[in-house]
Amino acid sequence: MQLNKIEKINLEVKLDIPNILLMMFSICVLLSNLTPIPGLFGNALIAGCGCLLFIYTILYKKDDKRIWWAVLLAVMLSFCLILSSMYNHNASIKEVLWIWSYMGAALALVSFKIDSRWISVMFYVLAGYFFLCIIMRRSVHYILYSTSRNGISLLMIFMTLLLYVCRKSNQMKIVYLPATFNLIISVWALGRAGIFTAVFFWCGIVIYGLVVEKGKNCKELLENIGLLVIAMFLLVGVFPTNESLYLEKKNTIEMDSASINKKIEQNIPENKNGMVQPKNETFISRFSEYGLKSVRINIWSEYLEKTLDSGKNLFLGVDCSTGKYLGTYKQPHNSYLELHAKFGIIGFIIVMTLLIKTFFLLYREREWLWLIIFITCAIRAMLDWVAFPGSIDVIFWFLILKNILMKRESKKLHLKKV
């Protein structure tokens, strides 16, 4: 009896390792953006945790043939990345680790029961930090250390989706609060890509919760959504998101090139003394000024034009890293074009085929929540480089592994048993 008890305890410890590693993976993602730790060190921590998840899953589930689909996919994409980088230098060899790292996190989500409470704690800590920034009237432009204000909405949507994935996997009820917090913070961050994605996801979650889980009729659905939209509009529509903050003169010696680039990219107005003018922006005022105009469309057009210039560009991807094309942007601000740039046409076809197949499979099987999560990722990936490789890869790989590669093998095993 005592031996059985000891074995049970050991088994519980082993089963808890994926939870710990996934929590460390998520914490490293947050720390690398919210703290001034060196980028190389932060990225090494993220890649290390993800790769450990991959290795642990393979060792623990080595008898499960389904795991080897993920290994095969990672090997193929690694080969495509190395081959493409030898031509256009868009990626370094060390970026191969991102493939295995993000897929390792996804593989753990598919293979183990992850405790959503751990993810919930990290989500609410992140949301609480951003709400504190709102209360303290901190500028959205100077919160993140590793990227621009667009990274705020990216961090929020990543943690939000990760939380909903864990809750759905554990067959827990859908809650609206995380999606609502994500929407409020994304609107505060002012990035139109983040706002559009957050609005879609919030509407999808509300409709799913009211119709699928609670069985509301159309009238009740419209009433609930209408009240929530009005409340959200009043809350974030008139709230200023850029406090009156004077910055140092642009000719100050201490200002580094990154700060100068931030000012140029943000188009912050300056007075005659070279001081940045204070400017209060709201969700309404920003959209009134810019609408849906974006330089991204010009970048996409140029990338597609250069892709067709030569067979090498088409097969191996366009050079974005040297400034030869796309000017100073050095990336197409579109995850699908970035997929082609870093993995070439073969990697592009492999991944896009899996994504399209996943979409139709989810639709055919009426997996509405997974479909909402998938479309949310697809929208965000369309509007910026957040995947291939990027943090949204975790969600993409999870849906692909769960619904295509590993489910296919499960069906074979089921047929054999019958």
N, C-alpha and C positions, 0 to 999 in steps of 0.2 A: 504493500500500500504506500509506504514511504517512497519507494522507487518511482512508482507511478506519479506521485505528487511532484517529485523533483523533475521528472520528465515533462510534466505539464507546465511547470514554471519556466523551464528552459525554452519550451516551445513558444510560450507567450512572449518571452524576451526576444526570440528570433523574429516572431511576427511583428514586433514593435519597431524593429530596425528600419523598415521602409518609412514608417511615420516620422521617425527621428530624422532620417536623411532628407525626406521631402520637406520637412519643416526647416532644416538647415539650408536647403536649396532655396526656399522662398525667402528666408531671412537674408541670405546673401544677395538675392536679387534686390531686396529693399535697401540694404546697407550700401550696395554699390552705387545706388542713385541718390540716397538721402544723406550720406556722410562723405566727407572729403578723403576717403581712403583712395590710394592709388588705383587707377583703372585696371592695371595689369594684375594687381593683387585681388581686387574684387572679382574680376572675370575668372581668375584662376580658382577662386573659392566656388563660384557658381558651376564652372565646368567640372571641378573635382567632385562636388556633391552629386551632380547629374550622372557622371561616369560611374561613380560608386553605386548608384541606384541601378544602373544598367548591369554592372558586374554582379551585384548581389542577386538581382532578379534571375539572371542566367544560372548562377550557382544554385539558387534555392529551387528554381523551377526547371532544372536542366532536363528532366524527363518529359516535360511538356513540349511537344513538337511545335506548338503555336509560337513559342518564344523565338524560334529560329527564323520566322518571317521578319521579325523586327531586326534581327542581326543581318539578314540578307539585304533588307532595305537600307540599313545604315552603311553597309559595305559598298553597295552600288552608288549611293549618293556621295560617299567619301571619294570614290574613284572619280566620279564626275567633277567634284569640286577641285581635286588635284589636277586633273586634266585641263580644266578650264583656266585655273589660276596660272598654269604654265604659259598660257597664251596671253591673257589680258591682265594678270597680276591684280585682279579685283579682290582676291582673298589670299591670305597666307596659309601655309600648311597647318599652322596651329588651329585654324578655324575649323578643321575637321573635328576637333573636340566638341564643338557646339552641336554638331549633328548627333553625336553619341550622348551628350549631356541632356539635351532637350528630349530626345527619344527615351533616355533612361528614366526621366521623370514621368513621361507618358506611360511607359511600360509598367512602372510601379503602380500608377493609378489603375491600370487595367488588371494587373495581376494580384494586387493585395487590397485588403479592406483598409482604406485610409480614414482615420478618425477626422471627421469634418470640424470638430471642435477646435483642433489645433489651427486649422486654416482660418476658422472664424475669428479666433483671437488675433491673428496677424492682420486679418482684414480690418477689424475694428480699430486696432492700434494705428494702422496706416490712415484710415479714414479720420480717426481722432486727431492725428497729427495735422492733416490738411485742414480740418475744421478749426484747429487752434491757429493755424496760419491765417485763416479767414478772419477770425476774431481779432487777431493782432494786426490785421491789415498788411500782411507781408505781400510783396509783389510776386506774382506768379513766375516772373522771369528769373528770379534768383533763389528759388527753393531747391531745385535739383542741381547736383554737382556735375553729373556726367552728360547731361543733355538739356534741351530747351524745355519750355513750358509744355510742349506737346507730350513730353514724357510723363507728366502728371496723369493725364487721362489714360495713357498706356499702362502705367502701374496700376491704376484703379481698375481698368477693365480686365487686366490679367488676373489680379487677385479676386475680383468679382466672379469671373468665369471659373476660376479654380475652385472657389467656394461652392458654386452651384453644381459643378461636376462632382465634387465629393458628396454633396447632399443627395443628388440624384442617384449616384452609385450606391449610397447607403439606404435608398428608398425612403428618404425623409421628405416631409412636406415642403412645398416651395414657400419661401418668405419674400416679401417685397422690399424690406428695408435695405439689404445690400445693393439692389438695383437702383433704389431711390438715392442712396448716398453716392453711388457712382455717378448718377445723373447730375446731382447738385454740384459735386466737385468738378466734373468735366465741364459744366457750364461756367463755373468760376474760373477754370483754367483757360477759357476763351478759345481753345483750339477747335476749329470747326469740324475736323475729322473726328475728334473725341466726342464732341457734342452730338454729331449725327449718329455715331455708333451707340452712344449711351441712350439716346432717345429711342432708337430702334429696339435695343435690348430691354429697356424699361417697359415699353409698350408690349413687347412680346411676352415678357414675364407676367405682366398684369393680365393680359388676355388669357394666357395659359392658365394662370391661377384661378381666374374667375370662371372660365368656360370649362376647361378640362377637369380641374380638381373640385370646383364648387358647383359646377353645372348651372351657372347663371344664364338667363336668356338674354337676347339682344338688348332689350330695353334696360335691364339691370346693368348689363355690361357697359353700355354707353353712359349711364348715369354715374357709375363708379369712376370710369375713365375721365369723364368730363370734370367731375369734382377734383380729381387728382391733378389733372392738367392745369386747372385754374389755380389751385394751391401752389403748384410748382412754378407757374408763371409769376405769381405774386412774390414768391420767395426769391427767385433768382433773376427775374427779369429786370428789376430795378436796383439790384445790389451791386455797388461798385467793386470791381475786382482789381483795380490798380490804384494803390494808395498814392497820395502826393509825396513823392520821394525824390529828392535831388541826388543826383549821382556826381561823381568826380568829373573834373574837366577831361575832355577827350585827349588833351595833350599831356596829361599827367604821366610821368615816367612809370609809375607803378602799374599802370593799366596794361595788362597783357593782351596779346592778339585775340585770345578767346573772348574777352570782354568786348573788344572792339567789334568783332564779328557778330556778337550777340546784339549789339546796338544796331548794326547795319541790317541784320536779318529782321529785327523787330520793328525797324523803321520808327524809332522813338524820336520825336521832334526835339530840336535843341534851340536855345535862344542865342542871341548874338555873342554871349560870353562863352559859348561852348558847353553850357550846362544843360542837362537833360530837363526838359520842361515837365512839370507834373501833369499827369493826365489820368482822369478817372474814366474807366471804360466799364460798360455793362454789356450783358448779353445782347440787349436790344441795340445799343449804340454801335457795337462792333459790326453786327450784321447789317445795320443801316449804312455803315460806311463802306464795307467791303463786299457785302452780298455773298455770292458763291464764286466770285472771281478768285482764281488761283494760278500761280506760276506752274503748278504741277502739270497742267495740261500741256504746256509748252515743252516741259521736260520729257513727258511721255512721248510726245510727237517726235521730238529729236531722237530719243532712244530708238523708237521703232524705225525711223528713217535710217539711222546708222546701222541698225541690225540688218537691213536689206542691202547695205552698201557692198558687202562682200560675203562670200561663203563662210569664211572663218568667223566673222562676227555673228553670222546666223547660227553656226554650229557650236561655237565655243563661248559666245557672249561678247558684248561690247565693252571696250575698255572704259571704265568709269573712274578709276582710281587716280590717274595721272593728270586729269584735267583736260585731256585731249578732246574729249566729248563732254557734254553737259556742263561746261564751264566750271564754276567753283562749287557746284552742288555735289559732285563726286558720287552721287547715287540717284537713281530714278524716282525716289519717293513713292515707290509702288513695289510691294513685296513680290508680286508675280513677275515684274520686269527684273527685279533683283534676283529672283530665282533663276531666270535665264542668264543674267550677267555673271552669276557665280557658279552655276552648275551646268551651263550650256543647254543645248536643245534636248539632249537625252535626259538629263535630270529634270528639265522642265516638263517633258512629256510624261515621265514616270509619276511625278508628284501631281500634276494637273489631272492625269487619268484617275489617280486614287481619290483626289478631292471631288471630282465630278461624280465618280461612282458612289462615293460616300453620301453625297447630297441626294442622289436619286434613291439610294437604298433607304436613307432615313425618311424620305418622303413616302416611299412605297409602303414602308412598315409603320407609318404614322407615329414616328418617334418625335413628337412635336417639340419637346424641350431640347433634345439633342439638336434638332434642326434649327431652333432659334439660336442656340449657342454657336452652331456651325456658321450660320449666316452672319452673325455678329462678328466672328473672327474674319470671315471673308470680306466684309465691308471694311473693317479696320485695316486689313492687309491691302486692300485696294487703294487706300488713301495715304499710306505711308509705309516705310520699310520697318515692319515689326515682326517679320517672319522670314524664314529661309535664308540664313538662320536668324532667329529672334525668339523672344519669350512666348509669343503666340504659337510657336511650333509645338509647345507642350500640349495645347488644346487640340491643334490639328492632328498631331500624331496619335493622341489618345482616341479621337473619333475614328481615325483610319484603322488603327490597330483593333479597336473594340468592335467595329461594325463591318470590317472587310476581312483583314488578314487573319485575325484570331477567330472570328466567328465562322469563317469558311472551314477552318480545321475542326472547330467544334461540331459543325454539321456532319462532317465525315465520321467523327467518333460516334455521334449519335446514331448514324445509319448502321455502323458496324454493330453496335449494341442491339439494335432492333433486329 
